[in-house]
Amino acid sequence: MLGFILIIAIVLIKYKPTYAVSLSGEAVGYVEDKSEFEEAVDKQVMQYTGKNVDSVSLNVEPSYEFKLVNRTENTNEEEIIIALQEETKITYKYYEVALNDTKKTYVDTQEDAENLVSQVKTELGDTKAKIDIKEIKTENLEEVKTQNVDIAKANLMPEVEEIVEENSLPQINGIKLAVTPVSGKITSRYGVSSRIRSSNHTGLDIACSSGTPIKVVSSGTVTFASYKGSYGNLVKVEHGNGVETWYAHCSKIYAKVGQKVSAGDVISAVGSTGNSTGPHLHLEIRLNGNTVNPQKYLYN
Ligand SMILES: [Zn+2]
């Protein structure tokens, strides 16, 4: 018994107990206290908390083997930790803020994203714009192109302004009237009676020189494009939701029946055809077949 203890004592004078560490089967050195070392790995490798870091994992798991090594041999914990730091896989995380699914900006944190959304919502007022926050993860730091909230907001602003502007357009039964067909002097308002007409005025007259291009007020489909009695050359466009616009007394008609038009497209030219005393556009807006006062929406 005493002999055994003596042998142990002699061995421990010459040798020290250590753990040999290898990464993917490759020996990288020795550590003296395994649990202390594992704690250091956790702190210095796994708990890395740089900008945009979401998670850290090791590409290789270190393996340990108990060994008695010569006391003159040095352990190299710090070197092994550096080796492990080079073997980590880091996932980065950032946030996308998208406006109506198109315009997108990127910020670092959820908090930044929420801050940005609340600022943009304030600018948008009660418009029904769609704003989404999406968390994005990547292992490629190069992909993380985030901006601070102020710059991200400045990038979103042109789109915000466009949405606000569009939302302030006049609307009839959900159809936005984006374009004024011609500019000119109002010569006869809706609803007035006149010697030259049998009924009250069904539209709005805007005087301008013959040949002036007439633009369609909203997108739609041309449903009529020819001469029609007192209207002269007439173009009718259907916009959906029971909304129709009529453009009368044209000198020329460019649009064709069945043609799809976008707001602002030129469909005809100002003239004085039909029951007219001089070149002007007679504009009618109809909802479910009934005329409405165009000045509720345009030229007001
Ligand atoms: Zn008229």
Boltz pocket constraint, residues with backbone or C-beta under 6 A from the ligand:
constraints:
  - pocket:
      binder: B
      contacts: [[A, 188], [A, 201], [A, 203], [A, 204], [A, 205], [A, 281], [A, 282], [A, 283]]
      max_distance: 6.0
